[in-house]
Amino acid sequence: MPPYHRHRCDAGFTLVEMLVAIVLVGILTAALFSALRFGTHAVSAVDRALDHSGQLSLVYGFLQARLSNAQPFPASAERGQHEILFNGNPDRMEFVTTAPAQLAVGGFFVLRLEPAQDGAQTGLVTSWRGVARRRGRGVDAELPPSTLLEHIDKAQFAYFGAFSADDANEWHDRWQATDHLPSMVRLRVDFADGWHGPDLIFAPRLAAAPEAGE
């Protein structure tokens, strides 16, 4: 009768197999974590872009409405003598327009837009100062500043047009002491989180000139 041989069946893992399994689990965990982190960053970036785009859309509507209603002013008592009050710099723009209806304030105002710091944050701030429709009649009305855009790094204006009939139309960083409005105004905004918004282009339009006796 042949000798009886006992066959032993190993039920566990060897140390090498355990180490290989641990390394594979570590690699898979790192890959999944990286993918999750990338996806989270991508979603956050999209959310920021949508939020900034929504803010810029509101800014565009506000400024286009105000620049489409720029107001000329009587320079003297003579009929037809008017002046254009528009002062544009790279970091500031001001012009005469009417206040929005929601402010419940009548009359004409100088609207100023410029970046301003509020603590550690910078925003694009608007301020309103009342002006008279005839030189020599002062208006004391002044509205408190309000922030049009928050958390920005920089806001820069540029102005397109020709200063005289002999000049070519081109972009300028200043528009001052002219008898007409620029053809276009560009606002370029960089947000504090590094997001660069698209250029906002506005087309100013001069409202009908008021009568000298008004």
C-alpha angles and dihedrals in degrees: 000000000000118000117266114248120199113216114211117210115204110222099184140063126262121241091253092053091050092051092049091050092049092050092049092049090049092051093048092047092050091048092049092046092050091049091048092048091048090050091049091050091048092051091046091050091051091048091051092048091050092047093049092045090053091051092048090050090057091046091051093052092047097048095041090054093048096043090048088061102046109156131223118213134213109258092192141000091269117104114254096020105124137153134208114234103201124136119180129181131163092260101028140039129185133174140152119268141136121277119251115267093244090065088064091216123128129209134045125310139188104238114206125192122188140140112264133180121238107185108304094343132080124212140174103254130197125205130184126210122182119236133187122246089229125049112253096034107101124206120205097194112123126164123211115259118264131197115244096180128020134204097022129152098201141356119194131184129206131182129216124206145068124285092212140007090262094056128084122241109258143138117282131187090217136040113184142142095014131136094229141042123257115263091235139008122208125203118194117190130191115191124220092246091060098260112140113209124213117265113271112219120197130187110214116212125194115232121226112291114255120237116261092240095054 
